[in-house]
Amino acid sequence: MTSKPGRPVTTVDGHHVIIGGRRWRATDPSVPDAVGARLRVHLMAARRAVAAARRARDPQAEAAARTRVQGAKEALGERGRPWWEQSADERRARWSDGLAALDALEDLS
């Protein structure tokens, strides 16, 4: 396992991070920094929307927010088909399409 200052410990193959003793899929390291930052903004906004919907006891809003969380996590490579099993073109399409979909949802609000 390896770690950089300020970053979680990663498995030797770089596929997972260890947080609190639990293994989680790592973000695809080929996601460009600017794209990753935008996806994380969408992810955190969606997580806040989940919390707000739960407080409001609004199951429809919660489901919509959870769909946004899923989309951001998939675009980052943290869910769905493992990024290390995808070609470079598939990986690029995953984060590009995911970001475009999340941006489009934001434009609708």
DSSP file (Angstrom, degrees, kcal/mol; ACC not computed):
  #  RESIDUE AA STRUCTURE BP1 BP2  ACC     N-H-->O    O-->H-N    N-H-->O    O-->H-N    TCO  KAPPA ALPHA  PHI   PSI    X-CA   Y-CA   Z-CA
    1    1 A M              0   0    0      0, 0.0     2,-0.3     0, 0.0    10,-0.2   0.000 360.0 360.0 360.0 147.4    0.0    0.0    0.0
    2    2 A T  B     -A   10   0A   0      8,-2.2     8,-3.9     9,-0.1     2,-0.3  -0.889 360.0-175.4-132.1 161.4    1.1    3.5   -0.8
    3    3 A S        -     0   0    0     -2,-0.3     6,-0.1     6,-0.2     3,-0.0  -0.974  14.6-148.7-156.8 143.8    0.2    7.0    0.2
    4    4 A K    >   -     0   0    0      4,-0.4     3,-2.4    -2,-0.3    -2,-0.0  -0.776  51.9 -77.4-103.1 156.1    1.1   10.6   -0.7
    5    5 A P  T 3  S+     0   0    0      0, 0.0    -1,-0.1     0, 0.0    -2,-0.0  -0.299 120.4  10.9 -53.9 130.7    0.8   13.4    2.0
    6    6 A G  T 3  S+     0   0    0      1,-0.3    -3,-0.0    -3,-0.0     0, 0.0   0.473 110.7 101.7  80.0   2.2   -2.8   14.4    2.4
    7    7 A R  S <  S-     0   0    0     -3,-2.4    -1,-0.3     1,-0.1     3,-0.1  -0.860  76.5-103.9-117.8 153.0   -4.1   11.4    0.4
    8    8 A P        -     0   0    0      0, 0.0    -4,-0.4     0, 0.0     2,-0.2  -0.283  46.8 -89.6 -69.1 160.5   -5.6    8.2    1.5
    9    9 A V  E     - B   0  18A   0      9,-0.8     9,-3.3    -6,-0.1     2,-0.3  -0.484  46.8-155.0 -67.5 136.7   -3.6    5.0    1.5
   10   10 A T  E     -AB   2  17A   0     -8,-3.9    -8,-2.2     7,-0.3     7,-0.2  -0.824  18.9-105.7-114.1 156.0   -4.0    3.1   -1.8
   11   11 A T    >   -     0   0    0      5,-2.5     3,-1.8    -2,-0.3    -9,-0.1  -0.354  41.9-102.5 -69.9 160.9   -3.6   -0.5   -2.7
   12   12 A V  T 3  S+     0   0    0      1,-0.3    -1,-0.1     2,-0.1    -2,-0.0   0.863 123.7  50.5 -55.9 -39.7   -0.4   -1.5   -4.5
   13   13 A D  T 3  S-     0   0    0      1,-0.1    -1,-0.3     3,-0.0    -2,-0.0   0.586 107.7-127.0 -77.2  -8.4   -2.2   -1.7   -7.9
   14   14 A G  S <  S+     0   0    0     -3,-1.8    -2,-0.1     2,-0.2    -1,-0.1   0.514  78.8 115.0  78.0   4.9   -3.8    1.7   -7.3
   15   15 A H  S    S+     0   0    0     10,-0.1    11,-2.7     1,-0.1     2,-0.3   0.730  74.7  31.6 -79.9 -22.4   -7.3    0.4   -7.9
   16   16 A H  E     - C   0  25A   0      9,-0.3    -5,-2.5    -5,-0.1     2,-0.3  -0.944  63.3-144.9-136.9 154.9   -8.6    1.0   -4.4
   17   17 A V  E     -BC  10  24A   0      7,-2.9     7,-2.8    -2,-0.3     2,-0.6  -0.875  18.4-135.1-112.5 152.5   -8.1    3.4   -1.5
   18   18 A I  E     +BC   9  23A   0     -9,-3.3    -9,-0.8    -2,-0.3     2,-0.5  -0.942  28.3 171.3-111.0 118.2   -8.3    2.4    2.2
   19   19 A I  E >  S- C   0  22A   0      3,-2.7     3,-1.8    -2,-0.6    -2,-0.0  -0.987  72.0 -12.2-129.9 121.3  -10.3    4.8    4.3
   20   20 A G  T 3  S-     0   0    0     -2,-0.5    -1,-0.1     1,-0.3     3,-0.1   0.836 128.0 -57.0  59.4  32.8  -11.2    3.9    7.9
   21   21 A G  T 3  S+     0   0    0      1,-0.2     2,-0.4     0, 0.0    -1,-0.3   0.491 116.0 114.1  78.8   2.4  -10.0    0.3    7.3
   22   22 A R  E <   -C   19   0A   0     -3,-1.8    -3,-2.7     2,-0.0     2,-0.5  -0.873  64.5-128.7-111.2 141.4  -12.5   -0.1    4.4
   23   23 A R  E     +C   18   0A   0     -2,-0.4     2,-0.3    -5,-0.2    -5,-0.2  -0.751  28.8 177.9 -92.4 129.3  -11.5   -0.5    0.8
   24   24 A W  E     -C   17   0A   0     -7,-2.8    -7,-2.9    -2,-0.5     2,-0.2  -0.946  37.8 -97.8-127.6 148.0  -13.2    1.8   -1.8
   25   25 A R  E     -C   16   0A   0     -2,-0.3    -9,-0.3    53,-0.3     2,-0.1  -0.469  44.3-124.8 -66.3 133.5  -12.6    2.0   -5.5
   26   26 A A        -     0   0    0    -11,-2.7     2,-0.1    -2,-0.2    -1,-0.1  -0.389  26.9 -96.2 -76.1 154.4  -10.2    4.7   -6.4
   27   27 A T        -     0   0    0      1,-0.1    50,-0.2    -2,-0.1    -1,-0.1  -0.447  51.9 -92.5 -64.1 142.9  -11.0    7.5   -8.8
   28   28 A D    >   -     0   0    0     48,-2.9     3,-1.7     1,-0.2    -1,-0.1  -0.438  32.9-147.2 -58.6 118.2   -9.7    6.8  -12.3
   29   29 A P  T 3  S+     0   0    0      0, 0.0    -1,-0.2     0, 0.0    -2,-0.1   0.650  92.7  65.5 -68.4 -12.5   -6.3    8.5  -12.4
   30   30 A S  T 3  S+     0   0    0      2,-0.1    -2,-0.1     3,-0.0     3,-0.0   0.535  71.3 111.2 -87.2  -4.8   -6.6    9.4  -16.1
   31   31 A V  S <  S-     0   0    0     -3,-1.7    61,-0.0    45,-0.2    45,-0.0  -0.558  80.7-112.5 -66.4 123.8   -9.5   11.8  -15.4
   32   32 A P     >  -     0   0    0      0, 0.0     4,-3.1     0, 0.0     5,-0.2  -0.256  22.5-117.1 -58.0 146.5   -8.0   15.2  -16.1
   33   33 A D  H  > S+     0   0    0      1,-0.2     4,-2.5     2,-0.2     5,-0.2   0.885 113.4  48.9 -53.9 -45.4   -7.7   17.4  -13.0
   34   34 A A  H  > S+     0   0    0      2,-0.2     4,-1.9     1,-0.2    -1,-0.2   0.896 114.0  46.0 -65.0 -40.0  -10.2   20.1  -14.3
   35   35 A V  H  > S+     0   0    0      2,-0.2     4,-2.7     1,-0.2    -2,-0.2   0.926 112.4  50.8 -67.4 -45.1  -12.8   17.5  -15.2
   36   36 A G  H  X S+     0   0    0     -4,-3.1     4,-2.4     1,-0.2    -2,-0.2   0.897 109.0  51.7 -59.1 -41.3  -12.3   15.6  -11.9
   37   37 A A  H  X S+     0   0    0     -4,-2.5     4,-1.9    -5,-0.2    -1,-0.2   0.921 111.1  46.9 -62.6 -44.0  -12.8   18.9  -10.0
   38   38 A R  H  X S+     0   0    0     -4,-1.9     4,-2.1     1,-0.2    -2,-0.2   0.903 111.7  50.9 -64.9 -40.5  -16.0   19.7  -11.8
   39   39 A L  H  X S+     0   0    0     -4,-2.7     4,-2.7     1,-0.2    -1,-0.2   0.893 109.1  51.2 -64.3 -38.3  -17.3   16.1  -11.2
   40   40 A R  H  X S+     0   0    0     -4,-2.4     4,-2.8     2,-0.2     5,-0.2   0.858 106.8  54.0 -67.7 -34.0  -16.5   16.4   -7.5
   41   41 A V  H  X S+     0   0    0     -4,-1.9     4,-2.2     2,-0.2    -2,-0.2   0.937 111.7  45.2 -61.9 -45.7  -18.4   19.7   -7.4
   42   42 A H  H  X S+     0   0    0     -4,-2.1     4,-2.5     2,-0.2    -2,-0.2   0.920 112.6  52.1 -61.9 -43.6  -21.4   17.9   -8.9
   43   43 A L  H  X S+     0   0    0     -4,-2.7     4,-2.4     1,-0.2    -2,-0.2   0.936 111.4  44.9 -59.9 -48.6  -20.9   15.0   -6.5
   44   44 A M  H  X S+     0   0    0     -4,-2.8     4,-2.3     1,-0.2    -1,-0.2   0.884 112.8  51.1 -67.3 -37.2  -20.9   17.1   -3.4
   45   45 A A  H  X S+     0   0    0     -4,-2.2     4,-2.1    -5,-0.2    -1,-0.2   0.908 111.1  49.3 -63.7 -40.7  -23.9   19.2   -4.6
   46   46 A A  H  X S+     0   0    0     -4,-2.5     4,-2.1     2,-0.2    -2,-0.2   0.899 109.6  51.0 -66.2 -40.0  -25.8   15.9   -5.2
   47   47 A R  H  X S+     0   0    0     -4,-2.4     4,-2.1     2,-0.2    -2,-0.2   0.904 110.1  49.5 -64.0 -40.1  -24.8   14.6   -1.7
   48   48 A R  H  X S+     0   0    0     -4,-2.3     4,-2.5     1,-0.2    -1,-0.2   0.886 109.4  52.9 -63.6 -37.0  -26.1   17.9   -0.2
   49   49 A A  H  X S+     0   0    0     -4,-2.1     4,-2.4     2,-0.2    -2,-0.2   0.866 106.3  53.1 -66.9 -36.1  -29.3   17.5   -2.2
   50   50 A V  H  X S+     0   0    0     -4,-2.1     4,-2.4     2,-0.2    -2,-0.2   0.950 110.9  46.8 -60.4 -48.4  -29.7   13.9   -0.8
   51   51 A A  H  X S+     0   0    0     -4,-2.1     4,-2.4     1,-0.2    -2,-0.2   0.912 112.9  48.7 -61.6 -43.4  -29.4   15.3    2.7
   52   52 A A  H  X S+     0   0    0     -4,-2.5     4,-2.1     1,-0.2    -1,-0.2   0.907 111.6  49.5 -64.2 -41.3  -31.9   18.1    2.1
   53   53 A A  H  X>S+     0   0    0     -4,-2.4     5,-2.6     2,-0.2     4,-0.5   0.884 110.5  50.4 -65.6 -38.4  -34.4   15.8    0.5
   54   54 A R  H ><5S+     0   0    0     -4,-2.4     3,-0.9     3,-0.2    -2,-0.2   0.925 110.3  49.3 -65.2 -43.0  -34.1   13.4    3.5
   55   55 A R  H 3<5S+     0   0    0     -4,-2.4    -2,-0.2     1,-0.3    -1,-0.2   0.882 114.4  45.8 -62.0 -36.6  -34.7   16.3    5.9
   56   56 A A  H 3<5S-     0   0    0     -4,-2.1    -1,-0.3    -5,-0.2    -2,-0.2   0.505 109.0-127.7 -82.5  -4.6  -37.7   17.4    3.9
   57   57 A R  T <<5 +     0   0    0     -3,-0.9    -3,-0.2    -4,-0.5    -2,-0.1   0.933  57.2 150.0  53.9  49.4  -38.9   13.8    3.7
   58   58 A D     >< -     0   0    0     -5,-2.6     4,-2.4     1,-0.1    -1,-0.2  -0.852  26.0-176.4-114.3  92.4  -39.2   14.1   -0.1
   59   59 A P  H  > S+     0   0    0      0, 0.0     4,-2.4     0, 0.0     5,-0.2   0.823  82.2  53.4 -63.4 -31.2  -38.6   10.6   -1.6
   60   60 A Q  H  > S+     0   0    0      2,-0.2     4,-2.2     1,-0.2     5,-0.2   0.931 111.4  44.7 -68.6 -43.9  -38.8   11.9   -5.2
   61   61 A A  H  > S+     0   0    0      2,-0.2     4,-2.4     1,-0.2    -1,-0.2   0.883 113.2  52.4 -65.8 -37.4  -36.1   14.6   -4.6
   62   62 A E  H  X S+     0   0    0     -4,-2.4     4,-2.6     2,-0.2    -2,-0.2   0.927 109.2  48.7 -64.1 -44.2  -34.0   12.1   -2.8
   63   63 A A  H  X S+     0   0    0     -4,-2.4     4,-1.8     2,-0.2    -2,-0.2   0.904 111.9  49.5 -62.3 -41.5  -34.2    9.6   -5.6
   64   64 A A  H  X S+     0   0    0     -4,-2.2     4,-1.6     1,-0.2    -1,-0.2   0.912 112.4  47.6 -64.2 -42.1  -33.2   12.3   -8.1
   65   65 A A  H  X S+     0   0    0     -4,-2.4     4,-2.2     1,-0.2    -2,-0.2   0.894 109.7  52.4 -66.6 -39.9  -30.3   13.4   -6.0
   66   66 A R  H  X S+     0   0    0     -4,-2.6     4,-2.5     1,-0.2    -1,-0.2   0.849 106.0  54.9 -65.3 -33.1  -29.1    9.8   -5.6
   67   67 A T  H  X S+     0   0    0     -4,-1.8     4,-2.3     2,-0.2    -1,-0.2   0.896 108.0  49.5 -64.0 -39.9  -29.2    9.4   -9.3
   68   68 A R  H  X S+     0   0    0     -4,-1.6     4,-2.3     2,-0.2    -2,-0.2   0.899 109.6  51.1 -65.4 -41.1  -26.9   12.4   -9.6
   69   69 A V  H  X S+     0   0    0     -4,-2.2     4,-2.7     1,-0.2     5,-0.2   0.946 110.7  49.2 -59.2 -47.9  -24.6   10.9   -7.0
   70   70 A Q  H  X S+     0   0    0     -4,-2.5     4,-2.6     1,-0.2    -2,-0.2   0.914 110.1  51.1 -58.2 -44.7  -24.5    7.7   -9.0
   71   71 A G  H  X S+     0   0    0     -4,-2.3     4,-2.3     1,-0.2    -1,-0.2   0.902 111.8  46.2 -61.4 -42.5  -23.7    9.6  -12.2
   72   72 A A  H  X S+     0   0    0     -4,-2.3     4,-2.0     2,-0.2     6,-0.2   0.921 113.1  49.2 -66.7 -43.5  -20.9   11.5  -10.7
   73   73 A K  H  X>S+     0   0    0     -4,-2.7     5,-2.4     1,-0.2     6,-0.9   0.895 112.5  48.2 -64.0 -39.9  -19.4    8.4   -9.1
   74   74 A E  H ><5S+     0   0    0     -4,-2.6     3,-1.0     4,-0.2    -1,-0.2   0.923 110.1  51.5 -65.5 -43.6  -19.6    6.5  -12.4
   75   75 A A  H 3<5S+     0   0    0     -4,-2.3    -2,-0.2     1,-0.3    -1,-0.2   0.863 109.4  50.7 -61.9 -35.7  -18.0    9.3  -14.3
   76   76 A L  H 3<5S-     0   0    0     -4,-2.0   -48,-2.9    -5,-0.1    -1,-0.3   0.621 117.8-115.8 -75.2 -12.8  -15.1    9.4  -11.8
   77   77 A G  T <<5S+     0   0    0     -3,-1.0     6,-0.6    -4,-0.6    -3,-0.2   0.557  85.0 117.6  89.7   8.8  -14.7    5.7  -12.3
   78   78 A E  S   <S+     0   0    0     -5,-2.4   -53,-0.3    -6,-0.2     2,-0.3   0.595  78.2  26.6 -86.8 -11.6  -15.6    4.9   -8.7
   79   79 A R  S    S+     0   0    0     -6,-0.9    -2,-0.2     2,-0.1     2,-0.1  -0.907 101.5  33.6-140.5 169.4  -18.7    2.8   -9.7
   80   80 A G  S    S+     0   0    0     -2,-0.3     3,-0.1     2,-0.0    -5,-0.0  -0.456 110.4   3.5  83.0-159.0  -19.8    0.8  -12.7
   81   81 A R  S    S-     0   0    0     -2,-0.1    -2,-0.1     1,-0.1     5,-0.1  -0.411  94.5 -97.9 -61.7 130.8  -17.4   -1.1  -14.8
   82   82 A P    >   -     0   0    0      0, 0.0     3,-1.7     0, 0.0     4,-0.2  -0.232  24.9-134.4 -55.1 135.0  -13.9   -0.9  -13.3
   83   83 A W  G >  S+     0   0    0     -6,-0.6     3,-1.5     1,-0.3     8,-0.1   0.799 102.8  63.0 -62.5 -30.1  -11.8    1.8  -15.0
   84   84 A W  G 3  S+     0   0    0      1,-0.3    -1,-0.3   -69,-0.1    -3,-0.0   0.576 100.3  54.4 -74.6  -7.5   -8.8   -0.5  -15.3
   85   85 A E  G <  S+     0   0    0     -3,-1.7     2,-0.3     2,-0.1    -1,-0.3   0.373  96.5  87.0-100.2   1.7  -10.8   -2.8  -17.5
   86   86 A Q  S <  S-     0   0    0     -3,-1.5     2,-0.0    -4,-0.2    -3,-0.0  -0.732  78.5-117.4-104.3 150.0  -11.7    0.0  -20.0
   87   87 A S     >  -     0   0    0     -2,-0.3     4,-2.5     1,-0.1     5,-0.2  -0.308  36.2-103.1 -72.7 166.9   -9.8    1.2  -23.0
   88   88 A A  H  > S+     0   0    0      1,-0.2     4,-2.4     2,-0.2     5,-0.2   0.891 124.4  50.7 -59.3 -40.1   -8.5    4.8  -23.0
   89   89 A D  H  > S+     0   0    0      2,-0.2     4,-2.4     1,-0.2    -1,-0.2   0.899 110.2  49.0 -65.9 -40.5  -11.3    5.8  -25.4
   90   90 A E  H  > S+     0   0    0      2,-0.2     4,-2.3     1,-0.2    -2,-0.2   0.900 112.0  49.2 -64.9 -40.5  -14.0    4.1  -23.1
   91   91 A R  H  X S+     0   0    0     -4,-2.5     4,-2.1     2,-0.2     5,-0.2   0.935 111.5  48.2 -64.5 -46.1  -12.5    5.9  -20.1
   92   92 A R  H  X S+     0   0    0     -4,-2.4     4,-2.4     1,-0.2     5,-0.2   0.909 112.9  48.5 -61.2 -43.3  -12.5    9.3  -21.8
   93   93 A A  H  X S+     0   0    0     -4,-2.4     4,-2.9     2,-0.2     5,-0.4   0.882 107.7  57.2 -64.1 -38.0  -16.1    8.8  -23.0
   94   94 A R  H  X S+     0   0    0     -4,-2.3     4,-2.0     1,-0.2    -2,-0.2   0.948 114.3  35.3 -60.3 -50.7  -17.2    7.8  -19.5
   95   95 A W  H  X S+     0   0    0     -4,-2.1     4,-2.2     2,-0.2    -1,-0.2   0.866 119.6  49.8 -76.3 -33.1  -16.0   11.0  -17.9
   96   96 A S  H  X S+     0   0    0     -4,-2.4     4,-2.3    -5,-0.2    -2,-0.2   0.949 115.8  41.5 -67.2 -48.4  -16.9   13.2  -20.8
   97   97 A D  H  X S+     0   0    0     -4,-2.9     4,-2.4    -5,-0.2    -2,-0.2   0.898 115.2  51.9 -65.5 -40.5  -20.5   11.9  -21.2
   98   98 A G  H  X S+     0   0    0     -4,-2.0     4,-2.2    -5,-0.4    -1,-0.2   0.919 111.3  46.1 -62.6 -44.2  -20.9   11.8  -17.4
   99   99 A L  H  X S+     0   0    0     -4,-2.2     4,-2.8     2,-0.2     5,-0.2   0.909 111.9  51.4 -65.8 -41.7  -19.9   15.4  -17.0
  100  100 A A  H  X S+     0   0    0     -4,-2.3     4,-2.3     1,-0.2    -2,-0.2   0.909 110.5  49.2 -61.4 -41.2  -22.1   16.5  -19.9
  101  101 A A  H  X S+     0   0    0     -4,-2.4     4,-2.0     2,-0.2    -1,-0.2   0.912 113.2  46.1 -64.7 -42.6  -25.1   14.7  -18.4
  102  102 A L  H  X S+     0   0    0     -4,-2.2     4,-2.1     2,-0.2    -2,-0.2   0.900 112.0  50.9 -68.7 -39.8  -24.5   16.3  -15.0
  103  103 A D  H  X S+     0   0    0     -4,-2.8     4,-2.1     1,-0.2    -1,-0.2   0.905 109.2  52.0 -61.8 -40.2  -24.0   19.8  -16.5
  104  104 A A  H  X S+     0   0    0     -4,-2.3     4,-1.1     1,-0.2    -2,-0.2   0.893 108.4  50.5 -64.4 -39.9  -27.3   19.3  -18.5
  105  105 A L  H  X S+     0   0    0     -4,-2.0     4,-0.7     1,-0.2     3,-0.3   0.893 109.4  51.5 -63.6 -39.0  -29.1   18.4  -15.2
  106  106 A E  H >< S+     0   0    0     -4,-2.1     3,-0.8     1,-0.2    -2,-0.2   0.885 105.2  55.7 -64.5 -38.5  -27.7   21.5  -13.6
  107  107 A D  H 3< S+     0   0    0     -4,-2.1    -1,-0.2     1,-0.2    -2,-0.2   0.788 103.1  57.0 -64.5 -26.9  -28.9   23.7  -16.5
  108  108 A L  H 3<        0   0    0     -4,-1.1    -1,-0.2    -3,-0.3    -2,-0.2   0.713 360.0 360.0 -77.1 -20.4  -32.5   22.4  -16.0
  109  109 A S    <<        0   0    0     -3,-0.8    -1,-0.2    -4,-0.7    -2,-0.2   0.491 360.0 360.0 -85.4 360.0  -32.5   23.6  -12.3
